Amino acid sequence: MSTVAAEMWVSGPVGSVPSTAVRSTTARRAAARSRLRMTKRGRAVLLMIVAAPVVVLALFFGINAGGATATTSSTPLQTITMPAGESLWQVATEIAPKADPRDFIADVVSVNQLSSTNVQPGQTLEIPAKYEH
């Protein structure tokens, strides 16, 4: 397009766009482009600002949630010493003849925090009072 044709279009006769309209459109575009734009770093900073309190609260409530674990038994206990040559099954039939021996053994293992049902002669075990003779 020649310079003359461009001048006629901007300031020309009927049907042409006035030069003030061209300038105001250009100014609006420039203003629209100069608005705040979020960069990758800006988005990361904003995410950290929003996420940090959430993470802190989750850690606070997560750490405090473990405090409700019971460390002692509220069931009264009696103590026995394992006789030589006997297993927990035999002790169960002697101490709690009416109870299921599997339940007795499971309770004894749980109360004494044993890793297995193997016991040694002379070993002291705590027995829940519900299994008293």
N, CA and C atoms as a LAMMPS dump frame, in Angstrom:
ITEM: TIMESTEP
0
ITEM: NUMBER OF ATOMS
399
ITEM: BOX BOUNDS ff ff ff
-5.0000000000000000e+02 5.0000000000000000e+02
-5.0000000000000000e+02 5.0000000000000000e+02
-5.0000000000000000e+02 5.0000000000000000e+02
ITEM: ATOMS id mol type element x y z
1 1 1 N 0.842 -1.154 0
2 1 2 C 0 0 0
3 1 3 C 0.896 1.228 0
4 2 1 N 0.554 2.169 -0.827
5 2 2 C 1.392 3.365 -0.93
6 2 3 C 1.087 4.317 0.215
7 3 1 N 1.965 5.283 0.422
8 3 2 C 1.799 6.254 1.497
9 3 3 C 0.553 7.089 1.279
10 4 1 N 0.275 7.414 0.036
11 4 2 C -0.897 8.236 -0.29
12 4 3 C -2.169 7.457 0.043
13 5 1 N -2.197 6.186 -0.337
14 5 2 C -3.388 5.376 -0.07
15 5 3 C -3.59 5.205 1.427
16 6 1 N -2.517 5.062 2.194
17 6 2 C -2.626 4.909 3.645
18 6 3 C -3.152 6.18 4.274
19 7 1 N -2.692 7.343 3.787
20 7 2 C -3.175 8.608 4.32
21 7 3 C -4.636 8.792 3.979
22 8 1 N -5.064 8.385 2.79
23 8 2 C -6.465 8.525 2.39
24 8 3 C -7.337 7.612 3.25
25 9 1 N -6.862 6.47 3.538
26 9 2 C -7.681 5.544 4.325
27 9 3 C -7.872 6.075 5.74
28 10 1 N -6.785 6.616 6.334
29 10 2 C -6.869 7.14 7.683
30 10 3 C -7.628 8.459 7.705
31 11 1 N -7.333 9.338 6.805
32 11 2 C -7.969 10.652 6.835
33 11 3 C -8.813 10.898 5.597
34 12 1 N -9.141 9.882 4.864
35 12 2 C -9.845 10.014 3.6
36 12 3 C -11.321 10.311 3.757
37 13 1 N -11.988 10.329 2.63
38 13 2 C -13.405 10.713 2.626
39 13 3 C -14.311 9.638 3.236
40 14 1 N -15.472 9.466 2.717
41 14 2 C -16.539 8.623 3.242
42 14 3 C -16.097 7.161 3.345
43 15 1 N -16.498 6.505 4.47
44 15 2 C -16.217 5.088 4.666
45 15 3 C -14.865 4.799 5.266
46 16 1 N -14.07 5.777 5.429
47 16 2 C -12.767 5.521 6.026
48 16 3 C -12.848 5.69 7.539
49 17 1 N -11.89 5.135 8.219
50 17 2 C -11.842 5.191 9.674
51 17 3 C -11.094 6.444 10.072
52 18 1 N -11.669 7.248 10.974
53 18 2 C -10.947 8.455 11.393
54 18 3 C -9.668 8.096 12.154
55 19 1 N -8.696 8.969 12.059
56 19 2 C -7.401 8.683 12.672
57 19 3 C -7.505 8.592 14.188
58 20 1 N -8.431 9.282 14.815
59 20 2 C -8.58 9.189 16.269
60 20 3 C -9.059 7.803 16.674
61 21 1 N -9.885 7.17 15.869
62 21 2 C -10.358 5.812 16.166
63 21 3 C -9.21 4.829 16.08
64 22 1 N -8.317 5.03 15.098
65 22 2 C -7.171 4.142 14.962
66 22 3 C -6.26 4.302 16.174
67 23 1 N -6.05 5.539 16.579
68 23 2 C -5.185 5.772 17.732
69 23 3 C -5.792 5.201 19.016
70 24 1 N -7.114 5.379 19.216
71 24 2 C -7.722 4.875 20.453
72 24 3 C -7.721 3.349 20.472
73 25 1 N -7.904 2.695 19.333
74 25 2 C -7.839 1.236 19.277
75 25 3 C -6.43 0.772 19.602
76 26 1 N -5.443 1.449 19.067
77 26 2 C -4.058 1.103 19.344
78 26 3 C -3.742 1.306 20.822
79 27 1 N -4.248 2.384 21.394
80 27 2 C -4.007 2.661 22.809
81 27 3 C -4.661 1.59 23.677
82 28 1 N -5.879 1.151 23.3
83 28 2 C -6.557 0.104 24.07
84 28 3 C -5.78 -1.212 24.004
85 29 1 N -5.278 -1.511 22.827
86 29 2 C -4.497 -2.744 22.693
87 29 3 C -3.235 -2.689 23.546
88 30 1 N -2.579 -1.531 23.536
89 30 2 C -1.358 -1.366 24.329
90 30 3 C -1.684 -1.472 25.822
91 31 1 N -2.817 -0.904 26.229
92 31 2 C -3.214 -0.988 27.635
93 31 3 C -3.557 -2.424 28.008
94 32 1 N -4.197 -3.131 27.097
95 32 2 C -4.548 -4.524 27.373
96 32 3 C -3.286 -5.369 27.496
97 33 1 N -2.284 -5.078 26.689
98 33 2 C -1.045 -5.836 26.75
99 33 3 C -0.222 -5.503 27.987
100 34 1 N -0.401 -4.321 28.538
101 34 2 C 0.417 -3.933 29.687
102 34 3 C -0.177 -4.401 31.016
103 35 1 N -1.296 -5.11 31.008
104 35 2 C -1.853 -5.644 32.245
105 35 3 C -0.904 -6.68 32.829
106 36 1 N -1.116 -6.965 34.102
107 36 2 C -0.272 -7.915 34.802
108 36 3 C -0.392 -9.296 34.166
109 37 1 N 0.749 -9.881 33.851
110 37 2 C 0.777 -11.238 33.311
111 37 3 C 1.522 -12.123 34.299
112 38 1 N 1.028 -13.343 34.471
113 38 2 C 1.667 -14.285 35.391
114 38 3 C 2.729 -15.087 34.64
115 39 1 N 3.922 -15.036 35.15
116 39 2 C 4.994 -15.856 34.595
117 39 3 C 4.993 -17.2 35.313
118 40 1 N 5.823 -18.105 34.852
119 40 2 C 5.925 -19.403 35.528
120 40 3 C 6.388 -19.225 36.96
121 41 1 N 7.347 -18.356 37.172
122 41 2 C 7.851 -18.13 38.513
123 41 3 C 6.786 -17.486 39.398
124 42 1 N 6.014 -16.566 38.833
125 42 2 C 4.939 -15.926 39.582
126 42 3 C 3.869 -16.927 39.988
127 43 1 N 3.507 -17.839 39.079
128 43 2 C 2.528 -18.882 39.412
129 43 3 C 3.063 -19.804 40.501
130 44 1 N 4.354 -20.122 40.437
131 44 2 C 4.954 -20.99 41.459
132 44 3 C 4.949 -20.302 42.82
133 45 1 N 5.263 -19.022 42.863
134 45 2 C 5.259 -18.273 44.129
135 45 3 C 3.842 -18.212 44.69
136 46 1 N 2.869 -17.925 43.852
137 46 2 C 1.481 -17.862 44.294
138 46 3 C 1.017 -19.22 44.808
139 47 1 N 1.391 -20.281 44.134
140 47 2 C 1.039 -21.63 44.579
141 47 3 C 1.651 -21.92 45.947
142 48 1 N 2.892 -21.534 46.158
143 48 2 C 3.546 -21.767 47.446
144 48 3 C 2.867 -20.97 48.559
145 49 1 N 2.466 -19.738 48.27
146 49 2 C 1.801 -18.909 49.271
147 49 3 C 0.465 -19.531 49.675
148 50 1 N -0.245 -20.078 48.721
149 50 2 C -1.542 -20.687 49.012
150 50 3 C -1.366 -22.062 49.657
151 51 1 N -0.402 -22.84 49.204
152 51 2 C -0.249 -24.217 49.673
153 51 3 C 0.456 -24.322 51.024
154 52 1 N 1.293 -23.392 51.378
155 52 2 C 2.069 -23.485 52.618
156 52 3 C 1.186 -23.617 53.862
157 53 1 N 0.159 -22.794 54.047
158 53 2 C -0.688 -22.975 55.234
159 53 3 C -1.414 -24.32 55.244
160 54 1 N -1.813 -24.797 54.087
161 54 2 C -2.495 -26.091 54.009
162 54 3 C -1.552 -27.206 54.454
163 55 1 N -0.325 -27.17 54.004
164 55 2 C 0.657 -28.194 54.369
165 55 3 C 0.97 -28.127 55.862
166 56 1 N 1.128 -26.923 56.388
167 56 2 C 1.429 -26.765 57.814
168 56 3 C 0.286 -27.322 58.659
169 57 1 N -0.955 -27.015 58.298
170 57 2 C -2.101 -27.537 59.046
171 57 3 C -2.187 -29.055 58.943
172 58 1 N -1.94 -29.608 57.769
173 58 2 C -1.989 -31.063 57.602
174 58 3 C -0.93 -31.738 58.465
175 59 1 N 0.264 -31.192 58.518
176 59 2 C 1.315 -31.756 59.366
177 59 3 C 0.964 -31.631 60.841
178 60 1 N 0.419 -30.485 61.232
179 60 2 C 0.057 -30.272 62.63
180 60 3 C -0.987 -31.285 63.082
181 61 1 N -2.053 -31.449 62.302
182 61 2 C -3.095 -32.382 62.688
183 61 3 C -2.658 -33.828 62.506
184 62 1 N -1.795 -34.111 61.561
185 62 2 C -1.297 -35.464 61.356
186 62 3 C -0.389 -35.92 62.484
187 63 1 N 0.457 -35.035 62.967
188 63 2 C 1.363 -35.386 64.06
189 63 3 C 0.584 -35.559 65.36
190 64 1 N -0.401 -34.711 65.605
191 64 2 C -1.177 -34.793 66.838
192 64 3 C -2.172 -35.943 66.832
193 65 1 N -2.464 -36.522 65.693
194 65 2 C -3.439 -37.613 65.626
195 65 3 C -2.905 -38.889 66.258
196 66 1 N -1.608 -39.07 66.337
197 66 2 C -1.025 -40.282 66.889
198 66 3 C -1.035 -40.341 68.402
199 67 1 N -1.43 -39.293 69.084
200 67 2 C -1.409 -39.249 70.537
201 67 3 C -2.504 -40.055 71.21
202 68 1 N -3.465 -40.564 70.449
203 68 2 C -4.592 -41.266 71.05
204 68 3 C -4.32 -42.753 71.252
205 69 1 N -3.151 -43.224 70.955
206 69 2 C -2.828 -44.637 71.088
207 69 3 C -2.666 -45.001 72.563
208 70 1 N -3.345 -46.058 72.962
209 70 2 C -3.249 -46.506 74.353
210 70 3 C -1.932 -47.243 74.562
211 71 1 N -1.313 -47.019 75.708
212 71 2 C -0.045 -47.683 75.995
213 71 3 C -0.179 -48.735 77.087
214 72 1 N -1.259 -48.667 77.853
215 72 2 C -1.457 -49.655 78.898
216 72 3 C -2.83 -50.271 78.758
217 73 1 N -2.966 -51.442 79.311
218 73 2 C -4.233 -52.151 79.261
219 73 3 C -5.058 -51.792 80.481
220 74 1 N -6.358 -51.621 80.285
221 74 2 C -7.228 -51.321 81.415
222 74 3 C -7.762 -52.609 82.046
223 75 1 N -7.47 -53.757 81.415
224 75 2 C -7.925 -55.035 81.94
225 75 3 C -6.999 -55.471 83.07
226 76 1 N -7.575 -55.866 84.238
227 76 2 C -6.713 -56.362 85.319
228 76 3 C -5.976 -57.626 84.866
229 77 1 N -4.751 -57.775 85.311
230 77 2 C -3.927 -58.896 84.881
231 77 3 C -3.508 -59.753 86.066
232 78 1 N -3.276 -61.016 85.787
233 78 2 C -2.621 -61.895 86.752
234 78 3 C -1.332 -62.386 86.112
235 79 1 N -0.385 -62.784 86.899
236 79 2 C 0.917 -63.194 86.383
237 79 3 C 1.121 -64.684 86.635
238 80 1 N 1.662 -65.362 85.596
239 80 2 C 2.033 -66.772 85.757
240 80 3 C 3.466 -66.947 85.285
241 81 1 N 4.113 -67.986 85.771
242 81 2 C 5.442 -68.361 85.293
243 81 3 C 5.272 -69.646 84.503
244 82 1 N 5.799 -69.662 83.296
245 82 2 C 5.62 -70.823 82.418
246 82 3 C 6.351 -72.037 82.999
247 83 1 N 5.596 -73.163 83.187
248 83 2 C 6.24 -74.394 83.658
249 83 3 C 7.095 -75.015 82.552
250 84 1 N 8.062 -75.788 82.923
251 84 2 C 8.933 -76.444 81.946
252 84 3 C 8.13 -77.473 81.155
253 85 1 N 8.328 -77.508 79.854
254 85 2 C 7.712 -78.508 78.991
255 85 3 C 6.275 -78.227 78.612
256 86 1 N 5.728 -77.06 78.926
257 86 2 C 4.344 -76.755 78.569
258 86 3 C 4.299 -75.653 77.523
259 87 1 N 3.251 -75.717 76.717
260 87 2 C 3.036 -74.695 75.693
261 87 3 C 1.886 -73.795 76.137
262 88 1 N 1.672 -72.736 75.39
263 88 2 C 0.557 -71.851 75.703
264 88 3 C -0.789 -72.581 75.557
265 89 1 N -0.865 -73.512 74.67
266 89 2 C -2.102 -74.279 74.465
267 89 3 C -2.432 -75.076 75.739
268 90 1 N -1.439 -75.72 76.302
269 90 2 C -1.657 -76.483 77.532
270 90 3 C -2.028 -75.575 78.701
271 91 1 N -1.372 -74.415 78.793
272 91 2 C -1.699 -73.451 79.84
273 91 3 C -3.124 -72.952 79.658
274 92 1 N -3.536 -72.758 78.412
275 92 2 C -4.892 -72.286 78.121
276 92 3 C -5.93 -73.289 78.593
277 93 1 N -5.692 -74.578 78.368
278 93 2 C -6.657 -75.589 78.803
279 93 3 C -6.709 -75.706 80.329
280 94 1 N -5.614 -75.37 81.013
281 94 2 C -5.605 -75.418 82.485
282 94 3 C -6.249 -74.18 83.106
283 95 1 N -5.891 -72.998 82.594
284 95 2 C -6.346 -71.744 83.193
285 95 3 C -7.777 -71.405 82.77
286 96 1 N -8.098 -71.599 81.499
287 96 2 C -9.421 -71.231 80.985
288 96 3 C -10.024 -72.408 80.227
289 97 1 N -10.488 -73.447 80.933
290 97 2 C -10.988 -74.636 80.25
291 97 3 C -12.257 -74.387 79.426
292 98 1 N -13.04 -73.371 79.788
293 98 2 C -14.293 -73.099 79.062
294 98 3 C -14.082 -72.155 77.873
295 99 1 N -12.958 -71.478 77.817
296 99 2 C -12.676 -70.52 76.734
297 99 3 C -11.995 -71.229 75.569
298 100 1 N -12.116 -70.631 74.425
299 100 2 C -11.431 -71.139 73.235
300 100 3 C -9.927 -70.902 73.414
301 101 1 N -9.109 -71.949 73.331
302 101 2 C -7.654 -71.769 73.526
303 101 3 C -7.03 -70.771 72.551
304 102 1 N -7.565 -70.69 71.338
305 102 2 C -7.013 -69.736 70.353
306 102 3 C -7.203 -68.296 70.821
307 103 1 N -8.377 -67.993 71.409
308 103 2 C -8.613 -66.648 71.944
309 103 3 C -7.687 -66.353 73.117
310 104 1 N -7.509 -67.343 74.004
311 104 2 C -6.619 -67.177 75.142
312 104 3 C -5.197 -66.879 74.673
313 105 1 N -4.715 -67.678 73.731
314 105 2 C -3.337 -67.501 73.232
315 105 3 C -3.194 -66.143 72.56
316 106 1 N -4.176 -65.742 71.771
317 106 2 C -4.107 -64.438 71.096
318 106 3 C -4.064 -63.306 72.121
319 107 1 N -4.862 -63.413 73.186
320 107 2 C -4.849 -62.382 74.223
321 107 3 C -3.515 -62.341 74.965
322 108 1 N -2.954 -63.488 75.274
323 108 2 C -1.673 -63.541 75.985
324 108 3 C -0.562 -62.965 75.11
325 109 1 N -0.543 -63.322 73.837
326 109 2 C 0.476 -62.792 72.911
327 109 3 C 0.336 -61.278 72.803
328 110 1 N -0.903 -60.779 72.714
329 110 2 C -1.138 -59.342 72.591
330 110 3 C -0.736 -58.588 73.854
331 111 1 N -1.168 -59.08 75.019
332 111 2 C -0.881 -58.386 76.279
333 111 3 C 0.621 -58.353 76.561
334 112 1 N 1.306 -59.432 76.266
335 112 2 C 2.741 -59.512 76.55
336 112 3 C 3.613 -59.035 75.396
337 113 1 N 2.98 -58.631 74.306
338 113 2 C 3.674 -58.137 73.114
339 113 3 C 4.729 -59.133 72.639
340 114 1 N 4.319 -60.389 72.514
341 114 2 C 5.215 -61.438 72.033
342 114 3 C 5.238 -61.435 70.514
343 115 1 N 6.37 -61.809 69.938
344 115 2 C 6.47 -61.876 68.477
345 115 3 C 5.921 -63.187 67.935
346 116 1 N 5.837 -64.216 68.786
347 116 2 C 5.276 -65.505 68.378
348 116 3 C 4.673 -66.182 69.606
349 117 1 N 4.154 -67.393 69.4
350 117 2 C 3.563 -68.133 70.522
351 117 3 C 4.595 -68.985 71.253
352 118 1 N 5.833 -68.929 70.835
353 118 2 C 6.897 -69.697 71.512
354 118 3 C 7.268 -69.016 72.824
355 119 1 N 7.248 -69.798 73.903
356 119 2 C 7.621 -69.272 75.222
357 119 3 C 8.681 -70.172 75.833
358 120 1 N 9.439 -69.628 76.765
359 120 2 C 10.53 -70.353 77.419
360 120 3 C 10.096 -70.779 78.826
361 121 1 N 10.595 -71.906 79.329
362 121 2 C 10.312 -72.293 80.716
363 121 3 C 10.822 -71.222 81.67
364 122 1 N 10.009 -70.874 82.657
365 122 2 C 10.387 -69.852 83.625
366 122 3 C 10.026 -68.44 83.183
367 123 1 N 9.545 -68.283 81.959
368 123 2 C 9.174 -66.96 81.459
369 123 3 C 7.908 -66.496 82.179
370 124 1 N 7.892 -65.248 82.609
371 124 2 C 6.734 -64.686 83.303
372 124 3 C 5.807 -64.043 82.275
373 125 1 N 4.537 -64.41 82.331
374 125 2 C 3.538 -63.878 81.406
375 125 3 C 2.384 -63.275 82.181
376 126 1 N 1.82 -62.24 81.656
377 126 2 C 0.624 -61.638 82.237
378 126 3 C -0.588 -62.211 81.522
379 127 1 N -1.592 -62.61 82.311
380 127 2 C -2.809 -63.215 81.777
381 127 3 C -3.973 -62.294 82.126
382 128 1 N -4.832 -61.946 81.149
383 128 2 C -5.994 -61.125 81.476
384 128 3 C -6.847 -61.803 82.55
385 129 1 N -7.397 -60.997 83.45
386 129 2 C -8.152 -61.519 84.609
387 129 3 C -9.416 -62.256 84.185
388 130 1 N -9.924 -61.998 83.003
389 130 2 C -11.146 -62.692 82.565
390 130 3 C -10.923 -64.208 82.415
391 131 1 N -9.649 -64.65 82.399
392 131 2 C -9.349 -66.071 82.269
393 131 3 C -8.999 -66.729 83.614
394 132 1 N -9.299 -66.051 84.709
395 132 2 C -8.989 -66.645 86.012
396 132 3 C -9.795 -67.932 86.196
397 133 1 N -9.236 -68.911 86.959
398 133 2 C -9.95 -70.174 87.135
399 133 3 C -11.218 -69.914 87.876
